Amino acid sequence: MNFFETDYTIEQLREAYKRRAVSVSDVMRRFFEYARTRDAAVGAFLELFEKEGMERAAALDAQREAMDGAAALPPLFGVPVAIKDNMLYAGHRASAASKILEHYVSAYTATAVQKLIDAGAVIVGRTNLDEFAMGSSTEYSAFGATRNPYDPTKVPGGSSGGSAAAVAGNMVLASLGSDTGGSIRQPASFCGAVGLKPTYGSVSRYGLMALASSLDQIGPFAKTVRDAARVFQVIAGPDSLDATSAPIAHENLLVDGAVIKKKVLGVPKEYFIDGMDASVEEAVRAAIDRFKQDGFTIKEISLPHTQYALSCYYIILPAEASANLARFDGIRYSRLTDLPVDAGLLDLYRLQKGGGYGDEPTRRILLGTFVLSSGYYDAYYAKAQKVRRLILDDFQKVFDDGIDAILTPVTPTTAFAIGEKKDDPLSMYLSDIFTIPVNLAGLPALSLPVDRGFSKENMPINFQIIGKHFDERTVLSLGDYYEMHLKPAA
């Protein structure tokens, strides 16, 4: 069978390797053949690492031949994995989908990427994104838009749209994305993949190009919750190179149904709003009802400061982004253009930043510079940080009151048409209205498919499971239970 024309999973591939039914070289050869053809219509990848991937496959085959027959394979042995193009991989280009870094070559490897390699994965390519991860549709890439694998007239979501589309299009079995305000969970929903945004600090950010340092988090896309849990367990854990990484082990991530059915689930009334697509609300409420009918305790809860999350986020994120992106000045990293002989430093800055950044990064950098400027810092930035604390307190209160996890929609709509919202920033920003509070609070959240029967256009719809800090076990176990016992058969 062709592994890349079906919903083949990591677990199934591992079983094939254990039986020695296939070699890594055979799998990777099929992968690259399929990906080259399939991606012509999707545009998930900015670059495939074919030569290196085949060399890596041969090395893994040799490693397996040398292993004792009873030895366990590494957790991601021979698994093709893609990485979002804002993560560094030594010796490979990393552009963040921006002209300003088009020719930049990574000097070192991100910790999360290195952990994948150490676990036996084959890094097969770098995926498209909104420039510097600023966007919700992957239309803001300097190298062209990615298309939704289910409907090429629609967006895949963003900013990790390439990573989501690569998984949903059966081009890889897993991928890495980054989530600053929903950039894993929203494209997972638009593409019908599973996407995990871990607790802030669960996964090292070393080697991730910073957008908003207090919000960014690396996480996996996969076809199933179990596959996502496997990848997360590999990349999670402390890192001496990232001072924000937490010294917490993530083991035994999936517990059995008898234990998970004792969990109390909350449904916040603020997450079902006017203007939400009827099909999305119907699908998410159906998923919630399936938990209830199966014996889970469901309680209505309130997260009253949710209404301020979007405004709060679009003060904090631009402020941090304006500081983080200041480093791409043409002196360090990559230079966009050669300068005239008589040009000065200000000319360099003007040419580099004026010609390098697209409209969306420019918009957010200017906004961030404004809210951090004298006379506006207290009025905007300081106030937004206070509201951020209130949003965290809302979550903490419901968890303290006995709620174990929270069920919500991921997005107010299904995937929208390419070009529909690109010139309407506010409408685009509203795509993340249900995901942003999780980042502001630093919580873990899982985006997983309800089923595809609710959308009139037969497009994917996901729901979201939000957990307590560092309780990925509950989040993933609930998702796995839904997937194994409650989700309707395809």
N, C-alpha and C positions, 0 to 999 in steps of 0.2 A: 504493500500500500504506500501511497505518497503521504508522508507525515505532514506535509504542509498544504494539503488541500482539505483537511478535516480538522475537527477540534481535538487534535492529539494533545495530550498533556505531558507534563514533566514526569509524572508518575508512570505513565504508560511507556515513555521512552526509557526510563530507568529499568523497567521490567524487561524491555527488549535487549538492553545492554547486558543485564544480568544473565539472560538466557543465551547471550552471544548470538542473537538472531540478526543483529546488524553491527556494523562497525561505525565508529565516529566519522571516519572519512566518507563512508557511504551516506550517512545522514547529512553531513555538511555539504556534500556535492549536490544532493537533492535540494537542500535549503537554498543554496546560491542560485541554482537553476530556476527554482520557483520564484524566489524573491526578485530576481531581475525582471521576470515577466510580469508578476503581479504588481510590483511597485511602479511600473510604468503608468498605471492608471490611478495610483494612490499618492505617490510622492511622500511616503513615510520616511525614507532614508535620504540623508545628504551624502552619505558615502558608505559603501560596502567594503569590508576588509577581507576580500576574497582570498588573496594570496596568503596572507597571514593566517586566516581562518583555516585553510586547508593544511598549512604547516602545523598549526596547533592540533588539528584533528589527528594527523599522523602521529604526533608525539603522544597524544592521549591513547591512541590504539596501542602504541608500543608500551606505554605504562601499564595498560590493562593486561597485555600479554605477559608482562613480567610479574604480575600480581599473583599471590596465592589464590587458588580457586575459591577459598572460603572468605577471602578478604572483602570487606564492604567497599563499594564504590564511593568516592566523594559525593557529597549531596547534590551537586549540580554537574556531575560528570557528563561531558559531551553535550550539554544543553546549549543551544544557540540563544544568546541573550544580546539585545541591543541596548545602547545607552543614549540618553538624551544629550544633545550636543552642547550642553553647558557643564559637562563633567570631563575632567582631564583624564587622558590616557596617554602615557608617555610615548613620544614619537609620532603621535597622531594629531591631526588638526582638531581644534576645538574653537568654533566660531561663535557660539551662542546665537547662530542664525543672523549675524550682524556683519555688514560690510567692514566695520571697524576692526574686526578680528578675523577676517576672511582667510588670512594666510598664517594665523598664529598656530604654532606647533607646541603641544604640551611638553613641559619639561619634566613632569612627574605624573604619577597616577593617583587619582582620587582613592581614598581608603575604601569606599563602597565598591568601586570597580575592582580594586585589587583583591578584595574578599571574594568577589565572584570568580576571579581567575584562580585563586587559591582553592576554591571549592570545585574546580574542574570545568567551569563554564567556558564557552568559546564566545568571545566578544566579536560579533559579526558586523557591526556597523554603528554609525552615529545617526540619530534621528532628528528630524526637523522639529522646530518649535517656534513660538512667537519670539521675536527678537529680545534677547536677554530675559526671556520668560515673562515678558509683559504682554499679556493678551489672553483671550479666552476662545480663540478660534483657529490658531496657527495660520492665520492670514497675514500676520505682521512679520513673517519671516522675510529677510532680505533676499532669500533664494527661492521664493515661490510658495504658494499655499499647498498644504496637504489636504487630501480629500477623504471623505468618510468612506470606508470600505463597503458599507451597506448601500450607500447612495452617493455617487461621485459629484452630485450637484450640491451636496451639503458639507458643512464643516465637520471635522472630527473632534472639535473642542480644543481647548488649550489651557495652559501653554504647552503641555506635553502631548500635543496632538499626534506627532510622529510616532512616539512610543506607544500610544494607545492604538493607533491605526495599524502598526506593525503586528501587534498581538491579535487584534480583531480580524485582520486580513490573513491570519494564519501564516505570517511570514517569519515569526519567531514564537517560541514558547513562553518567553518572558522578556520584560524590558524594565529599565529603570527610568523614572521620571523624577521631577522635583515638584513639590506642592507648597506654594507660598500663600495662596488664597483659594485653592481648589484645583490646582493645575494637574493633579493626578485624578481626583475623584470626578470632576466634571467631564473630561474627555473619556474616562472609563464609562460614564453614563451614556454619552453620545455615541460611543462605539460598541457598547455592550460587552465590555471587558470587566474584569475585577481589578480594582485599584485600591491600594492601601496607603493612606497618609499616616505614618507612625507618629507617636508622641514626639514633640520637640525634644531633641537630645538622645533619642533612641538609636539613630543612625548618624555616624560621623558626617559632617559637612565638609571635611577637608578635601579639597580638590573640586568642590562645587563652586562655580562662579556665583558670587553672592549677588542676590537681588535685594532682599530685605533680610538682614542677618538674624533678626529676632523672630522671623516667620518661616524661613526656608526649611524644608525637610525633604530628604531623599526617600523614595519609596518604590515598591514594585507594581508593575502590571502583570497580570497572568490570565489564563483562561478559567481557572478555578480558584476557589479560596484556598484549597490545600496547596496548590502550586504557589500562590502568593505567600502563604505562611512559610513554605520551604525557602523561598528567596529571602523573605524578611529575616528569618532566623540566621541566614548566612551573613547578611550585611549589617545586622544590628550589633550593638555592643559598644563598650567604651573605646576611646581612641586618644592616645596621649597627644595627638596632633590637633585635636579639637577640644578646647576647654569647655565647650557646652555639652559634650557627649557625657551621658550618664553611666555610672558604673553599675549597670543593671543587666543581669543575664536574662535572655529570652529563650526559655526552654519549655518543652511540653506545651506547645502553643494550642493544641487542639484537645479539648477535654470531651468526655463522652456525653451523650444526650441526657442521661439521667441527672448529671450535674448541671448542665447548661439550662435545663428546663426549670430549674429553681430560680433563675434570674428574673428580676422585676424590670420591665421595660417601660420607659417613659415616651410619650408622644407630645411634643410641644405644640400648643395651639398656634404659636406665632409663625410656624413653618408652613401653614396652609393659608395662602394669601390670595387676595383679589388679583386677577390677571394671570394666575397660574393656569397652564393648559389643563383642560378637564381630563385628558387622557393620562397626564402625569399624576394628578391627584387620585384618580381612580386606581391606577396601578399601584401607587405607594400604599393607599389605604387597603388594597387587596392583600398586599404583602403583610401589613400589620394584622389584618384579620386572620391570616393563616397562622401567625404566631398565637393569636388569641384562641382560635379554634383548636389548636394543638395543646392547650393547657397552660400557656405562658400567662403570667399576670401582666396586664397592660394598664397603665395609669396615665391620665392626661396631666401634663405638667405645664409650667409657664417659665419661659426664659425672656423676661420683659425687655431686656436691653438689646435683644436681637435687632430691633428696629434701627439701632444706631450703628450697627456693625459695619455696614457698607461705607458710611461717611467716615467712621473712625479709621477704617482700613486705608481709605484713599487719602488720608493724611499721613499715617505712619509709613506705609509702603513707599510713597514717593520721596519722603524725607530720607529714609534709609537708602533708597536706590540712588538718589542724587549724590550721596556721600560715597557709596560703593563704586559707582560708575565713573567717578572723577579720576580714577587711576588710569583710564584708557585715554591718555592725553597725547599719544604720538611719540612720547619719549620712552616710556616703558611699553612692554608687550609689542604690539604691532603698529606700524605706521601705515596710514592709508595711502599717502601720496608723497612723491618727492617735492621738496620745497624749492622755490626760487632762491638763487644765491643770496639775495639781499633780504630774505625773509627773517623776521624776528620770532621770538617765543610766542607772542600773541597771535601772529600769523599762523604758526603751527597749530595752536589750540583751535583757532577759527576754522582752518581747513579740515583738521582731524574730526572735530565734533560736528561741525556744520555739514560736512559731507559724509560722515560715517554713520550717524544715528538716523533711524527712520522716524516717522511721525509720532508713533506711540511712545518710544523711549524719550524723545524730545519733550513731549507733553508732560510726562511724569517727572522728568528731571527738573523742568522749569517749575512745576508745581511743588516739588520737594524743596527746591531752593527757596521758593517763596515762603513756605510754612516754617522754615528754619531761620528765616531772616529776622533781623532786629525789629522788634515791634509786633511780630506776628507769631513768634515762637510760643509765648504763653497763651495767646488767643486760640491757637490751633493745635500745635504739636503737644504741648503739655496737657491740654484739655483732652485730646484724643487718647493719651496714655491713661488718664483717669477713667475714661469711658471703657477702655480696654480692661481695666481691672474690674469694673462693674460686670462686664460680660463674663469674665472668668468666675466672678462670685456667683452669678446666676447658675452656671453649671455646677459649681461646688455645692451650692445649696441643695439642688435636686439630688445630687449624689449622696450628700449627707442625710437626706430624707429617705434613703432606702432604694433609690433607683440605681440599677446596675449598668444599664446602657440605654441609649436614646435612639429612637427610630425616626428618620425624617426623609423628605425628598432630597435629592442631590441638586437638581436644577428645576427651575420653573417650567422649562420647555424641553422638548426633544431637540435634536440637532437642527439648526436653522440653515437656510440656504447660504452658499458662498456669496459674499458681497452684501447680504441683507443688513448687517449691522456694522460693517467695517467703518463707515463714516459717521456712526452714531455712538460715540464713546459711552454715554450713560446707559444706553440700551445694552451694549456689550458688557459693561460692568455688572449689570443686574443678573447676568448669567451665573454669577458666583455668590448670590445673596444667601444661599443656604450652606455654603461651604466656608465662607470667610470667618464666621464666629469660631469655628474649630481651630483655625490657625491663630487667631487672636488669643485663644485660651491655651494653646499648645497641646491639645488633646489628640488622641488617635481616632481615626475614622476610616471605615471601610465602605467603598462604593461597589455594589454588586447588582447584577441584573435581577429584575422582578420576573419578567418574561417579555416576549415581544408581541403579545396578543392585544395589548391595550392601545397602541398607537395606530391611528387610521392609516398612516403611511408605512406601517410595519417597521418602524424605527425602534431601536433599543430604548428602554427606560430602566434606570437603576434606582435603588433606594440606598440610604446611608445609615450605618450603625456607628454611633459615637460612644466612646468609652471613657473611663477614668484615666488619669495620667498613668502611663506605663502598664495599662491593662489591655494590651493587645491580645492577650489570651482570650478574654471574654468576647472582644469584638470579633476575632477570627473564628472562635468556636460557634458563636451565634450565626455568623455568615455561613460556616460550613454546615451547620444543622439545617439552615434554610435551604441551602443548595442540595443537600442529600435527602431531605425528608419533606420539604414544603414547596419547593419550586415545581411548577407544573412541568410535565415532560414536554420536550420540544416537539 
